Each structure stands twice: as structure tokens, then as C-alpha cells.
Amino acid sequence: MSDFPFDAVLFDCDGVLVDSEPITNRVLAEMLGELGWQVSVEQVMRIFTGKAVKDERALIEARTGMALTPEWLAAFRERRNEAIEHELIEIPGAPLAVRALHDALDGRIAVASGADRRKVELQLAKVGILDCFEGRIFSGHEMPRSKPHPDVYLAAAGALAADPRRCAVIEDTVTGARAGVAAGATVFGYSPNDAGHSSPAALRAAGVTHVFREMGQLPALLAAWSGAQLAARRFAS
């Protein structure tokens, strides 16, 4: 679409494209329990959702009294990926929304995730949309700083030769939303009222411009976003 109001759309992955948070956090709760920190899946989701496990090293070591070694992290990723292979499902409506936006923007979409690249690629392949993001997958693990810093979104926008202020970012957590806002993008918050997603109020407090509940609404929502709204945001910033 020549009149599409954004130059690019940048997606988070976990909780936006795939329903992976319950799987990842269950495995993490099990492995933290093995280290001596008995914590429920619900507690783990409150603490870790939207964050990289490696970035919570100090907390884990304080609660377990054990060093968070590279070997432990590798074992966690292996067990997590095995569970994802067997259990992962898509966020309802996400694959169709991705393909519609891929077509509308002539491929100018990207994934900018806080997760490691192997996990992101595994998940996109599992739900059948890896081809939409070939060459446009960005991992916070490969950036100087992870979310809530903007590095991964700035890298994605730069690779697409897009001004971040002309990009839409799709996020479902406060941590990710802050990263998108810090990059200067217009952030849309996905909040379906399920565990693992930040609430509409929390997302708005983090700077999200608009909150929506169904991923199938996204292409029409973005297409209808007016140039005047984008101009007002740029002027306000």
C-alpha cells in the first residue's frame, strides 16, 4: 500500500506472535526449583516475562546461592526448546496478520525480540511464518543492551532503512513497550487479558499509544492510523 501510514512494522515475538510464555516460564520454574528456589509458574511469569533470564543473574544467584553458569543457561535453553517443539501454538490471528502486513509493506517487517536467536527462529518456523522474517530477525542477546533499552528496535529499523519515528512496534509487556518508546516508535500494545501479558493500564503507563485485544485487528488498525496522528507524536517528542 503506497498510503500505508508506517514505513515498517517491528514485532516482538514471545506473547505477540507465539504463545510461548507459559511454556518458557514453566521450564524456568522447574529448573529454579532444582537450584533450590521453590517458585510457582505464576510468580516466575510476574518476575521474568519480557526479560532475558541472563539479565536476572543477580536475583537468581541471590535466591539460590548458586552461580548462574553458561552451562546452566545452555541446559535451560535446551529444555525450553524441546518443550516449545512439542507444545508451542500461535497467538490467535498472528500468522494472518503478519502475512497481511508483509504484503502491505512489501516485506518491511521485522522481529525484534529479547530472546536468543535460536528460540526466535524455532518459534517462527513452528507457527509457519519464518519465511516472512528471513534476514529480518533481531535478538537482544546480540545487542549491547537488552530491552527495556531500545537497541534491538533501533537495529531493526536501521536494517530496514526506516526512521524509527515512522515505525510501528507491537509489544505485549511493559519491558518491551519501554524499549519501543525509547526508540521513538509508535508502540501498539497487545493485551488479551491473559496471563503473561501486561495489563492495558500498565502498557499505557509505559507509553503505549494504543492497546488492542485481538491480533486479527492489527492490519486494519495500523492501516487506519492517520498521518496526522504520527505528525502529532513527532511534534510532541
NUFIVO-142102 format. One line per field, with one value per residue (C-alpha): residue in one letter; residue number from 1; z negated, y, x negated. Coordinates in steps of 0.05 Angstrom, whole numbers. Layout:
N
res <- [a ...] .
n <- [NUM ...] .
up <- [Z ...] .
north <- [Y ...] .
east <- [X ...] .
This chain:
237
res <- [m s d f p f d a v l f d c d g v l v d s e p i t n r v l a e m l g e l g w q v s v e q v m r i f t g k a v k d e r a l i e a r t g m a l t p e w l a a f r e r r n e a i e h e l i e i p g a p l a v r a l h d a l d g r i a v a s g a d r r k v e l q l a k v g i l d c f e g r i f s g h e m p r s k p h p d v y l a a a g a l a a d p r r c a v i e d t v t g a r a g v a a g a t v f g y s p n d a g h s s p a a l r a a g v t h v f r e m g q l p a l l a a w s g a q l a a r r f a s] .
n <- [1 2 3 4 5 6 7 8 9 10 11 12 13 14 15 16 17 18 19 20 21 22 23 24 25 26 27 28 29 30 31 32 33 34 35 36 37 38 39 40 41 42 43 44 45 46 47 48 49 50 51 52 53 54 55 56 57 58 59 60 61 62 63 64 65 66 67 68 69 70 71 72 73 74 75 76 77 78 79 80 81 82 83 84 85 86 87 88 89 90 91 92 93 94 95 96 97 98 99 100 101 102 103 104 105 106 107 108 109 110 111 112 113 114 115 116 117 118 119 120 121 122 123 124 125 126 127 128 129 130 131 132 133 134 135 136 137 138 139 140 141 142 143 144 145 146 147 148 149 150 151 152 153 154 155 156 157 158 159 160 161 162 163 164 165 166 167 168 169 170 171 172 173 174 175 176 177 178 179 180 181 182 183 184 185 186 187 188 189 190 191 192 193 194 195 196 197 198 199 200 201 202 203 204 205 206 207 208 209 210 211 212 213 214 215 216 217 218 219 220 221 222 223 224 225 226 227 228 229 230 231 232 233 234 235 236 237] .
up <- [0 21 -30 -89 -147 -173 -137 -176 -229 -283 -323 -389 -386 -453 -472 -407 -353 -394 -460 -489 -557 -596 -567 -579 -649 -669 -649 -684 -748 -746 -737 -790 -837 -823 -845 -910 -894 -900 -859 -823 -749 -764 -805 -751 -699 -741 -752 -685 -630 -579 -607 -588 -641 -637 -655 -721 -742 -807 -830 -814 -848 -909 -915 -901 -927 -862 -806 -741 -695 -619 -625 -665 -615 -558 -594 -606 -533 -511 -557 -538 -463 -470 -505 -452 -397 -427 -456 -422 -390 -354 -382 -350 -287 -287 -224 -182 -209 -195 -123 -111 -136 -99 -34 -52 -66 -12 -65 -110 -175 -226 -292 -348 -407 -475 -466 -436 -360 -361 -402 -357 -293 -323 -343 -278 -240 -286 -271 -196 -189 -188 -114 -128 -170 -134 -143 -189 -257 -312 -381 -444 -461 -403 -423 -472 -516 -521 -529 -560 -524 -451 -418 -385 -356 -331 -297 -264 -239 -214 -175 -140 -126 -165 -212 -279 -285 -223 -252 -289 -346 -370 -443 -500 -561 -597 -587 -512 -507 -541 -490 -432 -463 -476 -403 -383 -351 -357 -403 -400 -460 -452 -517 -511 -586 -592 -640 -615 -582 -615 -630 -587 -644 -653 -578 -573 -633 -596 -537 -491 -443 -432 -465 -427 -446 -382 -336 -277 -285 -275 -199 -196 -259 -230 -161 -191 -233 -204 -183 -228 -289 -270 -258 -326 -360 -326 -344 -417 -421] .
north <- [0 66 103 57 105 68 54 -11 -55 -85 -144 -172 -248 -281 -263 -225 -277 -341 -364 -385 -351 -405 -458 -420 -399 -470 -497 -440 -452 -526 -511 -456 -507 -555 -500 -491 -433 -460 -412 -421 -412 -352 -320 -334 -302 -239 -234 -256 -242 -194 -202 -245 -297 -279 -207 -231 -265 -226 -243 -317 -323 -286 -333 -398 -385 -416 -385 -377 -412 -414 -489 -478 -427 -475 -531 -484 -465 -538 -559 -498 -510 -583 -562 -509 -561 -603 -551 -484 -453 -386 -325 -329 -288 -273 -311 -279 -210 -219 -241 -184 -132 -166 -156 -85 -63 -102 -142 -84 -121 -149 -186 -151 -199 -201 -276 -313 -322 -398 -392 -339 -377 -442 -409 -373 -437 -475 -429 -424 -351 -356 -341 -273 -252 -283 -236 -191 -225 -185 -213 -173 -224 -196 -123 -81 -76 -115 -89 -42 -7 10 -23 -82 -37 13 -43 -70 -1 13 -52 -33 38 64 124 94 151 122 52 15 -30 -87 -106 -141 -125 -63 -80 -86 -25 18 -6 14 81 95 80 135 88 87 28 -13 -57 -126 -142 -200 -205 -270 -288 -267 -202 -134 -100 -44 6 -16 -13 57 80 54 99 54 95 46 -21 -75 -145 -186 -196 -203 -129 -106 -96 -54 -16 3 19 67 104 173 214 269 224 208 281 299 247 273 345 326 290] .
east <- [0 -31 12 -4 -20 -81 -147 -158 -126 -170 -143 -163 -158 -140 -69 -57 -67 -71 -41 -108 -110 -73 -120 -184 -165 -143 -211 -245 -205 -224 -298 -299 -267 -324 -372 -334 -288 -217 -176 -110 -99 -55 -110 -161 -116 -109 -184 -213 -162 -191 -262 -322 -339 -412 -396 -366 -430 -437 -367 -374 -441 -415 -354 -391 -461 -486 -526 -487 -536 -538 -526 -462 -437 -451 -414 -355 -352 -356 -298 -258 -267 -247 -183 -170 -178 -123 -75 -81 -19 -10 23 93 94 19 -3 52 36 -38 -25 23 -27 -84 -44 -22 -93 -130 -166 -186 -171 -219 -221 -258 -259 -293 -302 -361 -361 -353 -289 -260 -275 -249 -184 -172 -184 -137 -78 -95 -117 -193 -194 -161 -221 -281 -340 -300 -306 -340 -357 -370 -424 -464 -457 -499 -437 -372 -302 -279 -336 -319 -379 -343 -288 -338 -377 -314 -293 -363 -366 -301 -326 -266 -263 -243 -192 -158 -156 -101 -124 -79 -91 -54 -97 -119 -193 -185 -139 -192 -243 -198 -181 -255 -269 -219 -169 -93 -80 -17 -3 28 65 114 127 88 31 -37 -15 -18 48 76 64 -8 -22 7 -34 -96 -80 -39 3 60 80 116 141 144 84 131 148 77 72 135 114 47 74 125 73 70 11 37 30 -42 -58 -28 -72 -135 -117 -104 -170] .
